[in-house]
Amino acid sequence: MSPRVLVVDDEPALARALAINLRAHGWEVVTAADGRAALDAAATTHPDVVLLDLGLPDLDGTEVIAGLRGWSSVPIVVLSARQHGEDKVEALDLGADDYISKPFAMNELMARLRAAVRRGAAAHPEESSLQVGPLLIDLARKRVARDGVDVRLTPTEWAFLELLARNLGRLVTREQVLREVWGPSYEHETNYLRVYAAQLRRKLEADPAHPRHLVTSPGLGYTLEP
């Protein structure tokens, strides 16, 4: 079975040239010209590797990396004309696996892609969305719907819910929630948790006073029950 690569670049000529070369070397190629299309394509086609330009017309490439890493460990190889070291560091810190600067040699690009696929070969396919009772949590698009109706969450509410969804059915400690959602310096601010858990229950639970899905273990943490 041919490995599948998602090529994300808004330069039509370059995207076409990459697709031709990759197909000639046995790759199955999916293309996307902007960040939102890339996230949609990743969720629907499950590529073996993503080749990502950072300079996209709608989302910055770093936002695409963050969006993918919210639900997927697919290898990401950045292909960018940006020469600043801080851009490379930011991309790698956000979860990119490799970084190639334009202009580039095609044989090197192929080798980097093959290496990325080998490193990711042991990873299990991941679901981009979860059904939790009446809730559909779309990790790729950062959306949640209740009984088919979209629910508007603040960025912090989403980060809280996303962390619980990634650990579905498992207890997430209070310290872990505070550290991952608010940052290391907030690990003792447990009042934040009570406020935001209550807000999420009002938006997501049929009976917020008796939650079925967002469950508190007093003194320990929170669990999103399936």
Buried (B, 14 or more C-beta within 10 A) or exposed (E): EEBBBBBBBBBEEBBEEBBEBBEEEEBBBBBBBBBBBBBBBBBEEBBBBBBBBBEBEEBEBBBBBBBBBBBBBBBBBBBBEBEEEEBBEBBBEBBBBBBBEBEEEEEEBBEBBBBBBEEBEEEEEEBBBBEBBBBBBBBBBBBBBBEEEEBEBEEBBBBBBBBBBBBBEEBBEBBBBBBBBBEEEBBEEEEBBEEBBEBBBEBBBEEBEEBBBBBBEEEEBBBBEE
